[in-house]
């Protein structure tokens, strides 16, 4: 517990300090680049720095499957609010992601997220959620940035992969950009849903080869969804076993 208290205090202290000191730079970059590309990379640096302060270690497989010039629909399993720390360090891309709308109302923190072009979503408001998803789809389709989504739709803290929603296939069908599958395990150890404390952790990440979306049609969504679920469950079981074997 002492370690958790120490790293949480360090995380909060440095997180707030860097955010306050960096806000003027973020604002200037936003004036120069309204697409949020510069601020996205500043945010990535910020999150990566905080993850190192927390003592997060990464083991990454398949990083060569990422082409920085490509625009992907990135799909990842959702284990924790700390997933974004792994994404910031592994995904060397310009990407946008959906985040709970209330986060954008937090002074400075939320403003920085807005100026980086991230997308607020309120899943309790179906109309607003649909509009946000359509906006993200347009960003991807027009090639302005990659788009990171969690096809399970919610966090699954249990050591398993939940059922996927059809949303990622709807976006894939509309945008026609390659799908980049990313699987990780260990982010739950950083921050559990009902706990205030952060912890050091070792996160294993597997970046699988991109997959074409050209053959995806609404008629075969059920088949494709099942294929992706099976692929994720197989890969998740493999990297989880690998991670646990290295910790014993």
C-alpha positions as CSV (number, residue, x, y, z in Angstrom):
1,X,0.0,0.0,0.0
2,X,2.9,2.4,0.7
3,X,4.1,2.0,-2.8
4,X,0.6,2.8,-4.2
5,X,0.4,5.9,-2.0
6,X,3.8,7.1,-3.1
7,X,3.3,6.7,-6.8
8,X,-0.3,8.1,-6.7
9,X,1.0,11.3,-4.9
10,X,3.9,11.6,-7.5
11,X,1.4,11.0,-10.3
12,X,-0.9,13.7,-9.1
13,X,1.8,16.2,-8.2
14,X,3.7,16.0,-11.5
15,X,0.5,15.6,-13.6
16,X,-1.0,18.8,-12.3
17,X,2.4,20.7,-12.4
18,X,3.1,19.7,-16.0
19,X,-0.5,20.4,-17.1
20,X,-0.5,23.9,-15.6
21,X,3.0,24.7,-17.0
22,X,2.2,23.3,-20.4
23,X,-1.3,24.8,-20.9
24,X,0.0,28.1,-22.6
25,X,2.0,25.9,-25.0
26,X,-1.1,23.8,-25.8
27,X,-3.2,26.9,-26.4
28,X,-0.6,28.4,-28.8
29,X,-0.3,25.1,-30.7
30,X,-4.1,25.0,-31.0
31,X,-4.0,28.4,-32.6
32,X,-1.4,27.2,-35.1
33,X,-2.9,23.8,-35.7
34,X,-6.7,23.5,-35.4
35,X,-6.6,19.8,-36.4
36,X,-4.9,19.1,-33.1
37,X,-2.0,17.1,-34.5
38,X,0.7,19.0,-32.5
39,X,-1.3,18.9,-29.3
40,X,-2.0,15.2,-29.8
41,X,1.7,14.5,-29.7
42,X,2.1,16.8,-26.7
43,X,-0.7,14.8,-25.0
44,X,1.0,11.5,-25.9
45,X,4.2,12.8,-24.3
46,X,2.3,13.9,-21.2
47,X,0.6,10.5,-20.8
48,X,3.8,8.6,-21.5
49,X,5.7,10.6,-18.9
50,X,3.0,10.0,-16.3
51,X,3.0,6.3,-17.0
52,X,6.8,6.2,-16.4
53,X,6.3,8.1,-13.1
54,X,3.8,5.4,-12.1
55,X,6.4,2.7,-12.9
56,X,4.6,1.2,-15.9
57,X,6.8,-1.2,-17.9
58,X,5.9,-2.3,-21.3
59,X,6.6,-5.5,-23.3
60,X,5.5,-4.9,-26.9
61,X,5.2,-7.4,-29.7
62,X,4.4,-6.5,-33.3
63,X,5.2,-2.8,-33.3
64,X,6.6,-3.2,-36.8
65,X,3.0,-3.8,-37.9
66,X,2.3,0.0,-37.5
67,X,2.9,2.2,-40.5
68,X,3.1,5.8,-39.3
69,X,1.8,7.1,-42.7
70,X,-1.3,5.0,-42.6
71,X,-4.7,5.9,-41.0
72,X,-6.2,3.0,-39.1
73,X,-9.3,2.1,-37.2
74,X,-7.5,0.9,-34.1
75,X,-9.5,-1.5,-32.0
76,X,-8.3,-2.6,-28.5
77,X,-9.7,-4.5,-25.6
78,X,-10.8,-2.3,-22.7
79,X,-9.4,-3.2,-19.3
80,X,-9.0,0.0,-17.4
81,X,-9.0,3.8,-17.5
82,X,-5.2,3.3,-17.6
83,X,-5.4,1.7,-21.1
84,X,-4.6,5.1,-22.5
85,X,-1.2,5.0,-21.0
86,X,-0.3,2.0,-23.0
87,X,-1.8,3.5,-26.1
88,X,0.2,6.7,-25.7
89,X,3.5,4.7,-25.6
90,X,2.7,2.0,-28.2
91,X,0.8,3.8,-30.9
92,X,3.2,6.0,-32.7
93,X,0.5,7.5,-34.8
94,X,-1.7,10.6,-34.9
95,X,-5.0,9.2,-33.5
96,X,-8.2,10.4,-31.9
97,X,-10.3,8.6,-29.3
98,X,-13.6,8.9,-27.6
99,X,-13.7,9.9,-23.9
100,X,-16.5,10.5,-21.4
101,X,-18.0,13.9,-22.0
102,X,-17.7,15.0,-18.4
103,X,-13.9,14.9,-18.7
104,X,-14.0,17.8,-21.2
105,X,-15.7,20.0,-18.6
106,X,-12.7,19.8,-16.2
107,X,-10.8,23.1,-16.3
108,X,-7.5,22.9,-18.2
109,X,-7.4,19.1,-18.4
110,X,-10.6,19.0,-20.5
111,X,-9.7,22.1,-22.5
112,X,-6.4,20.3,-23.5
113,X,-8.3,17.2,-24.6
114,X,-10.6,19.4,-26.7
115,X,-7.6,21.2,-28.3
116,X,-6.0,17.9,-29.2
117,X,-9.2,17.0,-31.1
118,X,-10.4,14.1,-28.9
119,X,-14.1,13.3,-29.0
120,X,-16.5,13.6,-26.1
121,X,-19.2,11.0,-25.9
122,X,-22.1,10.6,-23.5
123,X,-23.4,7.0,-23.9
124,X,-26.5,7.9,-21.8
125,X,-27.5,10.3,-24.6
126,X,-28.0,8.1,-27.7
127,X,-28.3,11.1,-30.1
128,X,-25.1,12.7,-28.8
129,X,-23.3,9.4,-28.8
130,X,-24.3,8.8,-32.4
131,X,-23.2,12.2,-33.5
132,X,-19.8,11.8,-31.8
133,X,-19.3,8.4,-33.5
134,X,-20.3,9.9,-36.9
135,X,-17.7,12.7,-36.3
136,X,-15.0,10.2,-35.5
137,X,-15.9,8.2,-38.6
138,X,-15.5,11.3,-40.7
139,X,-12.1,12.1,-39.2
140,X,-11.0,8.6,-40.1
141,X,-12.6,8.4,-43.5
142,X,-11.1,11.8,-44.6
143,X,-7.6,10.5,-43.5
144,X,-7.1,13.3,-40.9
145,X,-6.1,10.9,-38.1
146,X,-6.5,7.3,-37.0
147,X,-9.3,6.4,-34.6
148,X,-8.9,4.3,-31.5
149,X,-12.1,2.6,-30.2
150,X,-12.9,-0.2,-27.7
151,X,-15.3,-2.7,-29.5
152,X,-16.4,-4.2,-26.1
153,X,-18.1,-0.9,-25.4
154,X,-17.1,-0.9,-21.7
155,X,-14.4,-2.0,-19.4
156,X,-14.0,-5.7,-18.7
157,X,-11.8,-6.0,-15.7
158,X,-12.1,-9.8,-15.6
159,X,-9.3,-11.7,-17.3
160,X,-11.3,-12.3,-20.4
161,X,-12.5,-10.6,-23.6
162,X,-16.1,-9.4,-23.6
163,X,-18.5,-9.6,-26.5
164,X,-17.9,-7.0,-29.2
165,X,-20.5,-4.5,-30.2
166,X,-21.2,-3.9,-33.9
167,X,-20.1,-0.3,-33.8
168,X,-16.5,-1.0,-34.9
169,X,-17.9,-2.8,-38.0
170,X,-20.2,0.1,-38.8
171,X,-17.3,2.5,-38.7
172,X,-15.1,0.1,-40.7
173,X,-17.8,-0.2,-43.4
174,X,-18.2,3.5,-43.7
175,X,-14.5,4.6,-43.4
176,X,-12.9,1.8,-45.4
177,X,-9.6,2.2,-43.5
178,X,-7.5,-0.8,-42.4
179,X,-8.2,-2.2,-38.9
180,X,-5.2,-2.4,-36.6
181,X,-5.9,-4.9,-33.8
182,X,-4.2,-4.2,-30.5
183,X,-4.4,-6.6,-27.5
184,X,-3.1,-5.8,-24.0
185,X,-3.1,-7.2,-20.5
186,X,-1.9,-5.7,-17.3
187,X,-3.5,-2.3,-17.4
188,X,-6.0,-3.3,-14.8
189,X,-3.1,-3.6,-12.3
190,X,-2.3,0.1,-12.8
191,X,-5.8,1.4,-11.8
192,X,-8.8,-0.6,-10.8
193,X,-12.3,0.9,-11.5
194,X,-13.4,1.4,-7.9
195,X,-9.9,2.3,-6.4
196,X,-8.4,5.7,-6.0
197,X,-4.8,4.4,-6.0
198,X,-2.4,3.8,-8.9
199,X,0.2,1.0,-8.9
200,X,3.3,0.2,-10.8
201,X,2.6,-2.6,-13.4
202,X,4.0,-4.6,-16.3
203,X,1.8,-4.4,-19.3
204,X,2.0,-6.8,-22.3
205,X,0.9,-5.5,-25.7
206,X,0.5,-7.3,-28.9
207,X,0.0,-5.4,-32.2
208,X,-1.4,-7.7,-34.8
209,X,-1.1,-7.2,-38.5
210,X,-3.6,-4.8,-40.0
211,X,-6.6,-6.2,-41.7
212,X,-8.4,-5.0,-44.8
213,X,-12.0,-3.7,-44.5
214,X,-12.8,-4.1,-48.2
215,X,-14.8,-7.3,-47.9
216,X,-16.8,-6.1,-44.9
217,X,-20.5,-5.6,-45.6
218,X,-23.5,-5.2,-43.3
219,X,-24.6,-8.7,-44.4
220,X,-21.5,-10.4,-42.9
221,X,-21.1,-8.3,-39.8
222,X,-22.1,-11.1,-37.5
223,X,-19.6,-13.5,-39.1
224,X,-16.8,-10.9,-38.9
225,X,-17.6,-9.9,-35.3
226,X,-17.3,-13.5,-34.3
227,X,-14.0,-13.9,-36.1
228,X,-12.6,-10.8,-34.3
229,X,-13.8,-12.0,-30.9
230,X,-12.2,-15.4,-31.4
231,X,-8.9,-13.8,-32.5
232,X,-8.9,-11.5,-29.5
233,X,-9.6,-14.2,-27.0
234,X,-6.9,-16.4,-28.4
235,X,-4.3,-13.6,-28.4
236,X,-5.3,-12.3,-25.0
237,X,-5.0,-15.8,-23.5
238,X,-1.5,-16.1,-25.0
239,X,-0.1,-12.8,-23.8
240,X,-1.8,-13.1,-20.4
241,X,-0.2,-16.5,-19.9
242,X,3.1,-15.0,-21.0
243,X,2.9,-12.1,-18.6
244,X,1.9,-14.3,-15.6
245,X,4.7,-16.7,-16.3
246,X,7.3,-13.9,-16.3
247,X,6.0,-12.6,-12.9
248,X,6.3,-15.9,-11.1
